[in-house]
Amino acid sequence: MLYVISGPSGCGKSTLIRHLLNEIKTVHFSVSHTTRPKRSMELFGKDYYFVSPEEFQRMIQEAAFVEWAVVHGQYYGTSQKEIETKLRHGDLLLDIDVQGARLFKAKYPQAVFIFVLPSRLEELKRRLEIRGENTPEAIRERLAAAKKEVEAYPEFDYIVINDLLEKAAQELRAIIICGKCRREARQEEMGPILMSYRQEG
């Protein structure tokens, strides 16, 4: 099963995803490619594949991406190879911006789409400020983008309001567990189950 998590910059997606991956070992994370600089705590191949703009353009030309977009001046993309490889090993979780989620939905409409946001714009601003990684101008740009992105919430299957981390993490975990019980997710298991019911006693 594919799970797409989206939301404004600073909404806490990465923190929630880390919690989930630590708790549910059968869920894997799709690592995106990006041209943005690596943050101090990030690791290549775990958080992102950090590549040059030239490398990213080459991958675009080779049609390597399921979706890609320019977000706050940097390129982000999800490679087809990453999805195909990791889906063989279990459920797959993607962290994609709203633009990318729309493109991804056109190709994978069966995926589960989850929108994350804090309940107030002021809280989002506070989180962006305490990161200490963005200029005041960059924060203003992200907040302006957030005002537009939040209007996209009807396009998603689930909404997680991330005010209290533990509550939001519990909600996200519940969505993943619920997704595992969807008919299409249980299709392989149902074969032998149905066979046993159809056998004559």
VEXDREN-2710 file (C-alpha; in Angstrom, 1 decimal):
% VEXDREN-2710
k/r/px/py/pz
1/MET/0.0/0.0/0.0
2/LEU/1.2/3.5/-0.8
3/TYR/0.7/6.3/1.7
4/VAL/1.4/10.0/0.6
5/ILE/1.9/12.5/3.4
6/SER/1.7/16.2/2.5
7/GLY/1.3/19.5/4.2
8/PRO/2.9/23.0/4.5
9/SER/6.6/23.4/5.2
10/GLY/7.1/23.3/9.0
11/CYS/3.9/21.3/9.7
12/GLY/5.9/18.4/11.3
13/LYS/5.7/15.7/8.6
14/SER/9.3/14.6/9.1
15/THR/8.9/14.2/12.9
16/LEU/5.6/12.2/12.5
17/ILE/7.2/10.0/9.8
18/ARG/10.2/9.2/12.1
19/HIS/7.8/8.2/14.9
20/LEU/5.8/6.0/12.6
21/LEU/8.9/4.2/11.0
22/ASN/10.2/3.5/14.5
23/GLU/6.9/1.9/15.5
24/ILE/5.8/0.0/12.4
25/LYS/8.7/-1.9/10.9
26/THR/6.8/-3.1/7.8
27/VAL/6.4/0.5/6.5
28/HIS/9.3/1.8/4.4
29/PHE/10.1/5.4/3.5
30/SER/10.5/6.6/-0.1
31/VAL/13.5/8.8/-0.3
32/SER/13.1/11.8/-2.6
33/HIS/15.8/13.5/-4.7
34/THR/16.4/17.2/-4.1
35/THR/18.7/20.0/-5.0
36/ARG/18.4/21.8/-1.7
37/PRO/21.3/21.9/0.7
38/LYS/21.6/19.1/3.3
39/ARG/20.6/20.1/6.8
40/SER/23.0/19.2/9.7
41/MET/21.2/16.2/10.9
42/GLU/20.2/14.8/7.5
43/LEU/21.8/11.8/5.9
44/PHE/22.2/11.1/2.2
45/GLY/20.0/8.1/1.2
46/LYS/18.0/8.2/4.4
47/ASP/16.4/11.7/4.4
48/TYR/17.0/12.7/0.7
49/TYR/19.2/11.9/-2.2
50/PHE/21.0/15.3/-2.4
51/VAL/21.9/15.9/-6.1
52/SER/23.1/18.9/-8.2
53/PRO/20.7/20.8/-10.4
54/GLU/22.5/19.3/-13.4
55/GLU/21.9/15.7/-12.1
56/PHE/18.3/16.5/-11.4
57/GLN/17.8/17.9/-14.9
58/ARG/19.4/14.8/-16.4
59/MET/16.9/12.6/-14.5
60/ILE/14.0/14.7/-15.8
61/GLN/15.2/14.2/-19.3
62/GLU/15.4/10.5/-18.7
63/ALA/11.8/10.5/-17.3
64/ALA/13.1/9.0/-14.1
65/PHE/10.6/10.7/-11.9
66/VAL/7.0/9.8/-11.1
67/GLU/6.5/13.4/-10.0
68/TRP/8.8/16.4/-9.5
69/ALA/8.3/20.1/-8.7
70/VAL/10.1/23.3/-7.8
71/VAL/9.4/24.2/-4.1
72/HIS/10.8/27.4/-2.6
73/GLY/13.4/27.5/-5.4
74/GLN/14.6/23.9/-5.1
75/TYR/13.9/20.8/-7.1
76/TYR/12.2/17.8/-5.4
77/GLY/11.2/14.5/-7.1
78/THR/10.2/10.9/-6.5
79/SER/11.9/8.4/-8.7
80/GLN/10.0/5.5/-10.2
81/LYS/12.9/3.2/-9.3
82/GLU/12.6/4.1/-5.6
83/ILE/8.9/3.2/-5.5
84/GLU/9.2/0.0/-7.5
85/THR/12.1/-1.3/-5.4
86/LYS/10.7/-0.5/-1.9
87/LEU/7.1/-1.6/-2.6
88/ARG/8.5/-5.1/-3.0
89/HIS/9.4/-5.1/0.7
90/GLY/6.1/-3.8/2.2
91/ASP/4.1/-0.6/2.6
92/LEU/5.6/2.6/1.3
93/LEU/5.3/6.1/2.8
94/LEU/6.0/9.2/0.8
95/ASP/6.6/12.8/2.0
96/ILE/5.5/15.0/-0.9
97/ASP/4.4/18.6/-1.3
98/VAL/0.9/19.5/-2.4
99/GLN/1.9/20.0/-6.0
100/GLY/3.7/16.6/-6.1
101/ALA/0.8/14.9/-4.4
102/ARG/-1.6/16.0/-7.2
103/LEU/0.8/14.6/-9.8
104/PHE/1.2/11.4/-7.9
105/LYS/-2.5/10.9/-7.4
106/ALA/-3.0/11.1/-11.2
107/LYS/-0.7/8.1/-11.5
108/TYR/-1.5/6.2/-8.3
109/PRO/-5.1/7.0/-7.5
110/GLN/-5.3/3.9/-5.2
111/ALA/-2.8/5.4/-2.8
112/VAL/-3.9/6.8/0.6
113/PHE/-3.4/10.6/0.8
114/ILE/-2.9/12.3/4.2
115/PHE/-2.7/16.0/4.9
116/VAL/-0.8/17.3/7.9
117/LEU/-1.1/20.8/9.4
118/PRO/-1.1/22.7/12.7
119/SER/-4.5/24.2/13.6
120/ARG/-3.3/27.8/13.4
121/LEU/-1.0/29.8/11.0
122/GLU/0.7/31.4/14.0
123/GLU/1.9/28.0/15.2
124/LEU/3.3/27.2/11.8
125/LYS/5.1/30.5/11.8
126/ARG/6.6/29.7/15.3
127/ARG/7.9/26.4/14.1
128/LEU/9.5/27.9/11.1
129/GLU/11.2/30.5/13.2
130/ILE/12.6/28.1/15.8
131/ARG/14.2/26.0/13.1
132/GLY/16.7/28.9/12.7
133/GLU/17.4/27.8/9.1
134/ASN/15.2/30.3/7.2
135/THR/15.5/34.0/6.6
136/PRO/12.5/36.2/7.5
137/GLU/11.8/36.5/3.8
138/ALA/11.9/32.7/3.3
139/ILE/9.5/32.3/6.3
140/ARG/7.1/34.8/4.7
141/GLU/7.3/32.9/1.4
142/ARG/6.5/29.6/3.2
143/LEU/3.6/31.1/5.1
144/ALA/2.2/32.5/1.9
145/ALA/2.5/29.1/0.3
146/ALA/0.9/27.5/3.3
147/LYS/-2.2/29.7/2.9
148/LYS/-2.7/28.3/-0.6
149/GLU/-1.8/24.7/0.3
150/VAL/-4.3/24.5/3.1
151/GLU/-7.1/25.1/0.6
152/ALA/-6.2/21.8/-1.0
153/TYR/-7.3/19.7/2.0
154/PRO/-10.5/18.4/0.3
155/GLU/-8.2/16.5/-2.2
156/PHE/-6.9/14.3/0.7
157/ASP/-8.4/11.2/2.3
158/TYR/-7.3/12.0/5.8
159/ILE/-6.5/15.1/7.8
160/VAL/-4.0/15.0/10.8
161/ILE/-3.9/18.2/12.9
162/ASN/-0.5/18.3/14.4
163/ASP/-0.8/20.4/17.5
164/LEU/0.0/17.6/20.1
165/LEU/2.8/15.4/18.7
166/GLU/1.6/12.2/20.5
167/LYS/-2.0/12.6/19.4
168/ALA/-1.0/13.3/15.8
169/ALA/1.4/10.3/15.8
170/GLN/-1.4/8.1/17.1
171/GLU/-3.8/9.3/14.4
172/LEU/-1.2/8.7/11.7
173/ARG/-0.5/5.2/13.1
174/ALA/-4.3/4.5/13.1
175/ILE/-4.5/5.5/9.4
176/ILE/-1.7/3.2/8.4
177/ILE/-3.2/0.3/10.4
178/CYS/-6.6/1.0/8.8
179/GLY/-5.0/1.0/5.3
180/LYS/-3.6/-2.4/5.9
181/CYS/-7.2/-3.7/6.3
182/ARG/-8.4/-2.2/3.0
183/ARG/-9.7/-4.8/0.5
184/GLU/-6.9/-4.3/-2.0
185/ALA/-4.2/-4.5/0.7
186/ARG/-5.6/-7.9/1.8
187/GLN/-6.0/-9.3/-1.7
188/GLU/-3.1/-11.8/-1.5
189/GLU/-4.1/-13.0/2.0
190/MET/-7.7/-13.6/0.8
191/GLY/-6.7/-16.2/-1.8
192/PRO/-5.9/-19.0/0.6
193/ILE/-8.6/-17.9/3.0
194/LEU/-11.3/-18.2/0.4
195/MET/-9.9/-21.5/-0.7
196/SER/-10.3/-22.9/2.7
197/TYR/-13.9/-21.7/2.9
198/ARG/-14.7/-23.1/-0.5
199/GLN/-13.4/-26.6/0.2
200/GLU/-16.0/-29.2/0.9
201/GLY/-16.1/-30.2/4.5
END
